[in-house]
Amino acid sequence: MAAEHLEVWGDPIGHSRSPQLHLAAYRALGLDWEFTRREVPADAFAVRLAASGARGLAVTYPLKERAFAAAAWRDERAELTGVANTLFRGDPAGIRAYNTDVGGLAIALREAGAGDAAAVRILGAGATATSALVAAAENGASRVAVAARRPERAAHLVALGERVGAAVSVERIGEPASDVDLTIATLPGGSALGAPDASALSRRGGTLFDVAYSPWPSQLAEAWDGSVHHGLGMLLHQAALQVRVFVGGDVSRPLAGEEAVVGAMRAALMGD
């Protein structure tokens, strides 16, 4: 296949590990493709997108809502969450948008042994919390508590829960109302909680899956009294789903030799 160019966009973007993940995948597939970072402020997104010749874009903060809005077609997970982290420009019919964060997190939770949690707590109420709710529901969660600093900002998650078959309640961070099997922390890396809040969440929180991975351990992970998992698994698997899109134009179709491809990506990311 002829050489193609792909990019990851965000602001900031220097910390992104997407290039090492994607380049490992394309080398494993025998593709001489390029994958680079580009810092794109939110207010420049539309202009940059119109000028871009990239086959595909991985999109991170703060551009996921804009990526969703720019697409001519969106997959079911993007439609449910209202955000997209993947844009495919190889379709003559127009830009296609995907949310691979949902699938990546669902796979990572199963890989961590936390995929069968019936009762889940999600910390945070932003875009990543939306993806976390859908991922938890896909894995069979029937009861989800959303813990937010400003509970009034979580109303959209209650409505989303109804669409995906999970009963969603809202509480203030540090005031857990019930025990859960799994806590998914969607707070930005480096976010700090007060010791009393972290302790209360830990006592009633089951296993912790923190989507953050840098710096690690997070403040919450250090305070957690129980099993803890970082977000590199989610990063790995959402990127593998992006590779499906960029190579074959279909997120549901496994790559040729996908197990070996994911293994190469894992080695590039984690050294194993």
C-alpha positions as CSV (number, residue, x, y, z in Angstrom):
1,M,0.0,0.0,0.0
2,A,1.3,3.5,-0.9
3,A,2.7,5.6,1.9
4,E,0.1,7.6,3.9
5,H,0.3,10.3,6.4
6,L,-1.7,10.3,9.7
7,E,-1.6,12.7,12.7
8,V,-2.7,13.1,16.3
9,W,-4.2,16.5,17.1
10,G,-4.7,18.2,20.4
11,D,-3.7,21.2,22.5
12,P,-1.3,20.5,24.2
13,I,0.0,17.5,22.2
14,G,3.7,17.1,23.0
15,H,2.9,14.4,25.7
16,S,1.0,12.2,23.3
17,R,2.2,8.6,22.9
18,S,0.0,7.9,19.9
19,P,2.9,8.1,17.4
20,Q,4.9,5.3,19.0
21,L,1.7,3.1,19.2
22,H,0.6,3.7,15.6
23,L,4.1,3.5,14.1
24,A,4.6,0.1,15.8
25,A,1.3,-1.1,14.3
26,Y,2.2,0.0,10.8
27,R,5.7,-1.5,10.9
28,A,4.1,-4.8,12.1
29,L,1.7,-4.6,9.1
30,G,4.5,-3.8,6.7
31,L,3.2,-0.3,5.9
32,D,5.6,2.6,5.4
33,W,3.2,5.1,6.9
34,E,3.9,8.3,8.8
35,F,2.3,9.3,12.0
36,T,3.1,12.7,13.6
37,R,1.8,15.1,16.3
38,R,0.2,18.5,15.5
39,E,-0.8,21.1,18.1
40,V,-4.2,22.4,17.1
41,P,-6.1,24.9,19.2
42,A,-9.9,24.4,19.3
43,D,-10.6,27.7,17.5
44,A,-8.3,26.6,14.6
45,F,-9.8,23.1,14.2
46,A,-12.1,23.8,11.2
47,V,-9.5,25.7,9.2
48,R,-6.8,23.1,9.9
49,L,-9.1,20.2,9.0
50,A,-10.1,21.8,5.7
51,A,-6.4,22.1,4.8
52,S,-5.3,18.7,6.0
53,G,-4.2,16.0,3.6
54,A,-3.9,13.3,6.3
55,R,-5.7,10.0,5.7
56,G,-6.8,9.9,9.3
57,L,-6.6,11.9,12.5
58,A,-6.5,10.8,16.1
59,V,-8.1,13.6,18.2
60,T,-7.6,14.4,21.8
61,Y,-8.5,17.2,24.2
62,P,-10.0,19.7,23.5
63,L,-11.1,18.7,20.1
64,K,-13.4,15.7,20.4
65,E,-16.6,17.6,20.3
66,R,-15.4,19.5,17.2
67,A,-14.3,16.3,15.5
68,F,-17.8,14.9,16.1
69,A,-19.4,18.0,14.6
70,A,-17.2,17.9,11.5
71,A,-18.1,14.5,10.3
72,A,-20.5,13.5,7.6
73,W,-21.0,10.1,9.3
74,R,-20.5,8.9,12.9
75,D,-20.4,5.4,14.4
76,E,-22.9,4.3,17.1
77,R,-20.5,5.0,20.0
78,A,-19.8,8.5,18.7
79,E,-23.5,9.2,18.3
80,L,-24.2,8.0,21.9
81,T,-21.5,10.1,23.5
82,G,-21.5,13.1,21.2
83,V,-17.7,13.0,20.9
84,A,-15.2,11.5,18.4
85,N,-11.5,10.7,18.9
86,T,-11.0,9.3,15.4
87,L,-11.5,10.9,12.0
88,F,-11.1,8.9,8.7
89,R,-10.7,10.9,5.6
90,G,-10.3,8.0,3.2
91,D,-14.0,7.8,2.2
92,P,-15.1,9.7,-0.9
93,A,-18.5,10.2,0.8
94,G,-17.0,12.4,3.4
95,I,-15.3,12.4,6.8
96,R,-16.2,9.4,9.1
97,A,-16.0,9.8,12.9
98,Y,-15.5,7.2,15.5
99,N,-15.3,7.0,19.3
100,T,-12.7,4.3,19.9
101,D,-12.3,5.3,23.6
102,V,-15.5,3.3,24.4
103,G,-14.2,0.1,22.9
104,G,-10.7,0.6,24.1
105,L,-11.8,1.1,27.7
106,A,-14.3,-1.9,27.5
107,I,-11.4,-4.1,26.3
108,A,-9.0,-2.8,28.9
109,L,-11.5,-3.4,31.8
110,R,-11.9,-7.0,30.7
111,E,-8.2,-7.4,30.3
112,A,-7.8,-6.1,33.9
113,G,-10.3,-8.6,35.2
114,A,-12.9,-5.9,35.9
115,G,-15.2,-6.4,32.9
116,D,-18.0,-8.1,34.9
117,A,-18.7,-5.3,37.4
118,A,-22.4,-4.9,37.8
119,A,-22.1,-1.7,40.0
120,V,-19.7,1.0,38.9
121,R,-18.7,4.5,40.1
122,I,-17.4,7.0,37.5
123,L,-15.4,9.9,38.9
124,G,-15.9,13.0,36.7
125,A,-18.7,14.2,34.4
126,G,-16.8,15.3,31.2
127,A,-16.4,13.7,27.8
128,T,-14.3,10.8,29.1
129,A,-16.9,10.0,31.7
130,T,-19.5,9.8,28.9
131,S,-17.3,7.2,27.1
132,A,-16.7,5.4,30.4
133,L,-20.5,5.1,31.0
134,V,-21.1,3.5,27.6
135,A,-18.1,1.1,28.1
136,A,-19.4,0.0,31.5
137,A,-22.8,-0.6,30.1
138,E,-21.4,-2.6,27.2
139,N,-19.6,-4.8,29.7
140,G,-22.9,-5.4,31.6
141,A,-23.0,-2.8,34.3
142,S,-26.6,-2.2,35.4
143,R,-26.0,0.4,38.1
144,V,-23.7,3.4,37.7
145,A,-23.0,6.2,40.2
146,V,-21.5,9.4,38.8
147,A,-19.4,11.3,41.3
148,A,-18.8,14.9,40.3
149,R,-17.5,18.1,41.9
150,R,-20.5,19.8,40.4
151,P,-23.3,17.2,40.3
152,E,-25.6,19.4,38.3
153,R,-23.2,19.0,35.3
154,A,-24.0,15.2,35.2
155,A,-27.6,15.4,34.0
156,H,-26.6,14.3,30.5
157,L,-25.2,11.1,32.0
158,V,-28.5,10.2,33.7
159,A,-30.2,10.6,30.3
160,L,-27.4,8.6,28.6
161,G,-27.8,5.8,31.1
162,E,-31.4,5.4,30.1
163,R,-30.3,4.9,26.5
164,V,-27.7,2.3,27.3
165,G,-29.7,0.4,29.9
166,A,-27.9,1.5,33.1
167,A,-29.5,3.2,36.1
168,V,-27.4,6.3,36.7
169,S,-27.4,8.2,40.0
170,V,-25.4,11.3,40.8
171,E,-23.5,12.2,43.9
172,R,-20.8,14.6,45.0
173,I,-17.2,13.4,44.9
174,G,-16.2,12.2,48.3
175,E,-19.7,11.4,49.4
176,P,-20.3,7.9,48.0
177,A,-23.8,6.7,48.7
178,S,-23.2,3.0,48.0
179,D,-20.6,0.3,47.5
180,V,-19.5,-0.6,44.0
181,D,-17.4,-3.3,42.3
182,L,-15.4,-0.9,40.1
183,T,-14.4,2.7,40.1
184,I,-13.5,4.4,36.8
185,A,-11.6,7.6,37.4
186,T,-11.9,10.0,34.4
187,L,-10.2,13.0,36.1
188,P,-7.4,14.6,34.2
189,G,-3.9,13.4,35.0
190,G,-2.5,15.2,38.0
191,S,-5.9,16.0,39.5
192,A,-5.8,15.9,43.2
193,L,-8.6,14.9,45.7
194,G,-8.5,15.7,49.3
195,A,-7.4,12.9,51.6
196,P,-10.9,12.5,53.2
197,D,-12.5,12.3,49.7
198,A,-10.0,9.7,48.4
199,S,-10.4,7.6,51.5
200,A,-14.2,7.6,51.3
201,L,-14.1,6.6,47.7
202,S,-11.5,3.9,48.3
203,R,-13.6,2.3,51.2
204,R,-16.6,1.9,48.9
205,G,-15.0,1.7,45.5
206,G,-13.9,-1.8,44.7
207,T,-11.2,-2.0,42.0
208,L,-9.9,1.3,40.7
209,F,-9.3,1.8,37.0
210,D,-7.8,5.3,36.5
211,V,-7.7,6.4,32.9
212,A,-4.8,8.7,33.7
213,Y,-1.3,7.3,33.2
214,S,1.0,10.3,33.6
215,P,2.1,11.1,36.2
216,W,1.7,7.7,37.7
217,P,0.8,6.7,40.2
218,S,-1.9,9.3,40.4
219,Q,-2.8,10.8,43.8
220,L,-5.9,8.7,43.9
221,A,-4.1,5.5,43.0
222,E,-1.6,6.1,45.8
223,A,-4.5,6.5,48.3
224,W,-6.5,3.5,47.0
225,D,-6.8,0.5,49.3
226,G,-7.3,-2.3,46.8
227,S,-6.6,-3.3,43.2
228,V,-5.4,-0.5,40.9
229,H,-5.0,-0.3,37.2
230,H,-3.6,2.6,35.1
231,G,-4.9,3.9,31.8
232,L,-2.3,2.5,29.4
233,G,-4.5,-0.4,28.6
234,M,-7.2,1.9,27.4
235,L,-4.7,3.9,25.4
236,L,-3.4,0.7,23.8
237,H,-6.7,-0.7,22.8
238,Q,-8.4,2.5,21.6
239,A,-5.3,3.0,19.3
240,A,-5.6,-0.5,18.0
241,L,-9.2,0.2,17.0
242,Q,-8.1,3.4,15.3
243,V,-5.6,1.4,13.3
244,R,-8.5,-0.8,12.1
245,V,-10.2,2.4,10.9
246,F,-7.1,3.9,9.2
247,V,-6.1,0.7,7.5
248,G,-9.4,-0.9,6.5
249,G,-12.0,1.8,7.1
250,D,-14.0,-0.5,9.4
251,V,-13.7,-0.4,13.2
252,S,-15.5,-3.8,13.5
253,R,-13.2,-5.7,11.2
254,P,-10.0,-7.2,12.8
255,L,-6.7,-6.5,11.2
256,A,-4.7,-9.3,9.4
257,G,-2.6,-10.8,12.2
258,E,-4.2,-8.5,14.7
259,E,-2.8,-10.3,17.8
260,A,0.7,-9.7,16.6
261,V,0.0,-6.1,15.7
262,V,-1.4,-5.4,19.2
263,G,1.5,-7.2,20.7
264,A,3.9,-4.9,18.8
265,M,2.0,-1.9,20.0
266,R,2.0,-3.1,23.6
267,A,5.8,-3.7,23.5
268,A,6.3,-0.1,22.1
269,L,4.1,1.3,24.9
270,M,4.9,-0.8,27.9
271,G,7.9,-2.8,27.0
272,D,6.1,-6.2,27.2
